[in-house]
Amino acid sequence: MEKAKLHLESQIIELPIVTGTMGEKGIDITNLRNESGFITLDNGYQNTGSCKSSITFVDGEKGILKYRGVDISELAEKAMFTEVAYLLINGTFPNAEEKKIFSTQLTENSMLHEDMIKFFHSVPPTAHPMAILSTMVNAMSIFYPQYFVEQQNDDVYKLMAARLISKIRTIAAFSYKKSIGDPFVYPRHDLRYCGNFLNMMFHSPVKPYEISPEAERLMNMLLILHADHEQNCSTSTVRLVGSSKVNLYSSVCAGICALWGPLHGGANQEVIEMLEHIKKTNMSIKSVIENAKDKNSTFKLSGFGHRVYKNFDPRMKILKKEAQAFLAKRKISDPLMNIALELEEAALKDDFFIERGLYPNVDFYSGILYREMGFPTDMFTVLFAMGRMPGWIAQWKEMHDSVPFKIGRPRQIYIGPKEAHYPESQ
Ligand code: ACO
């Protein structure tokens, strides 16, 4: 086995080198502390591999993303979101029989417990749908309790996975209906995954909604593009929280909370708010770019930059093309799209962005499409969470099946006082 040699004071420590399927290399430091007393320090886990995984591959330098070996562009073009969910969770595409069983499970689990619906009535209409979503997903551990040991059973795990993938769609649509004061639209058994969601979102007794094949296709594609992205902030959160052996619902609830932040999935909402602000205040593109570069300003270009991608995010490329095609087909001139295109062009020519490898990420153009499809801005991150659900579930399961299994527990370098005392009374 290949080994790395680490010279530490007077010792030489040999550390195994681990190589992934795609040639990625890592140094296994599992025994470093036992052998040397040293730990590694890696702020923000910039160089730390937390696991071995066979779910998703990302090459940030080349701009490649694959789920279980299949390129994202192939999946976005050809697959159904439910097939991709199955692929992520089970490792293979479903055969005809497996597809039927999974589809039945999704249909049978689309309703919410009627008592759970009462929760919505005590929520103020101003509540952010991400807060409602995380609360409701955690509440699933109240209404559908399953002890951790039970979840080790494959059938129970699969049922919980189907419940989450199916019910998140109902919860998402209900939280929107609640925010606009409309009656809830219940899931329908005759509709497919995306059509059912769109119907629950947009149908109303006074204005019946017709599900267009184009809206269904776009929704399907958007969910696929968000379905997994290896060890990002929310997925690592799901793994870390899940490693305490808490149930699957609470683990993914923690992931939803992590996703909400503007540095992660919340950026899709921030992008549209930023573009709207630029439009409203008539800011020049030059001044926006200068502001984003200014070290004294807290402003960053939302939807730009990525920890892993130092090249074009392949999801962004697909979304940009789809957004442009959508607008062109309808002969719409969207001022926000025009600002986004100008910003991208200016940033990609600017040395600051070039030197740092800052490219538009998945969140830069997704909001433009969501908006054109009729979704309000504060639902964007909820749509991201719906897409990401299969990825979180698959990663949770892979972590629990890994050998040896370990609770996630990083160390630290303490820099506080050596000794202090309780103050004497004065
Ligand atoms: N605008 C302006 N400058 C930026 C941006 C940006 N969007 N992103 C990074 N930079 C600069 C930083 O200021 C830093 O500059 P410095 O080296 O002079 O200090 C350098 O580029 C490196 O950036 P870091 O923040 O150190 O990179 P990190 O990998 O820690 O962060 C992150 C990545 C959080 C995505 C960052 O690029 C960012 O804040 N982007 C905007 C928010 C965003 O779009 N988030 C969504 C990411 S995709 C997703 O999670 C689904």
Boltz pocket constraint, residues with backbone or C-beta under 6 A from the ligand:
constraints:
  - pocket:
      binder: B
      contacts: [[A, 44], [A, 232], [A, 262], [A, 263], [A, 264], [A, 265], [A, 267], [A, 292], [A, 293], [A, 299], [A, 300], [A, 301], [A, 302], [A, 303], [A, 304], [A, 305], [A, 306], [A, 307], [A, 308], [A, 356], [A, 358], [A, 361], [A, 362], [A, 363]]
      max_distance: 6.0
